[in-house]
Amino acid sequence: MKKSFQTVSLFQRVLPLSLLFLLPSLAQAHPGMPGHTHGFENGLLHPLTGLDHICAMVAVGLWAAQRGGRALWLVPATFVSVMILGGVLGMGAAQIPFVEQGIAASVLVLGIFIAAAVRLPLAASMAIVALFALFHGYAHGAEMPATASGLNYGIGFIAATASLHLCGIGLGVAAQRFASAQFIRYLGGAIAACGIYLCCAL
């Protein structure tokens, strides 16, 4: 039992530091996906190609799991719903200012909230992720390749986003049940560090 506890404790300390070493290779927020021409494939892969999208979407799931209750499904559902709206605006070439700054800020703020175990009213939590989702959705929509089908592309990035949310929820629930709630806060710290990096890289 003692050895197992030491292993978990070591893992909690090493994982956030390991994530920091991955930053240089993932620094490009939107590197593009040359060679992929199908709408669904582009939509599915795009959220998985940038550190900003991965961190923010996993963070939404982690924060929802950390808060628990109805937030477990309402917070991610809000993100996906507003992200769709942002995607439509991006495809339609609408102008939304400070998109890249908003995306980087989403990683930083959500990471801080998780690391500090911030518990806001449910409505406030939903409003915050909705704002961030608008930026992420707009970026997805604006970067849709001209050759891609809008509907198929949208289905792809919705599926990828929901999967990343589920990963965050799964990590959060598992940590609370089998390891330690503190582990979620370590992950939040690592996400916040990524957010700082992204803000500095703008």
Secondary structure, DSSP 8 states (H G I E B T S, - for coil): -HHHHHHHHHHHHHHHHHHHHTHHHH--S----TT---HHHHHHHGGGS-HHHHHHHHHHHHHHHHH-TTHHHHHHHHHHHHHHHHHHHHHTT---TTHHHHHHHHHHHHHHHHHTT----HHHHHHHHHHHHHHHHHHHHHT--TTS-HHHHHHHHHHHHHHHHHHHHHHHHHHHHHS-HHHHHHHHHHHHHHHHHHHHH-
